Amino acid sequence: MNTIGYFEIQSSVPVRDIKFYEAVFGWKFFKEPSVPIEYYRIETNSINGGLLQRLAPLPPPASGTNAYVCSIQVANFDKISESILVNGGEIAMPKFAISGRCWQGYFVDLDNNTFGIFEVDENAA
């Protein structure tokens, strides 16, 4: 537990970028209607991920890394969320259910890096 279990790609134009990753890597994309933003699950030959509609503007060129977001699988979402906040992290997107799969949420660390945590729960709704 407490290992990276998922990656996410933010996209300004999801349909365009889905075609790119399908063509280059052969990844499979599945729209996830239960997520409160435009979101697609990605199935790869190893670690799985997601592609989501970018929620903020792209950083300008040469301003630092523009990277994938990793989500860490945890045993207890609420306990880890509390620890993140107590240690100075902030909520970027509150806990939400991905129906039948997990509880997901996003946080910002002390250097403004976004990361996710998720707790597998087939009863999430």
Protein Blocks (a to p, Z undefined) as FASTA:
>chain_A
ZZafbdcdddfblmlmmmmmmmmnopacdddfkbcbdcdddddfkdcddddddfbdcdde
hibccddddddddfblmlmmmmmmmnopacfbdcdddehiaccdddddfkopacdddddd
fkbZZ
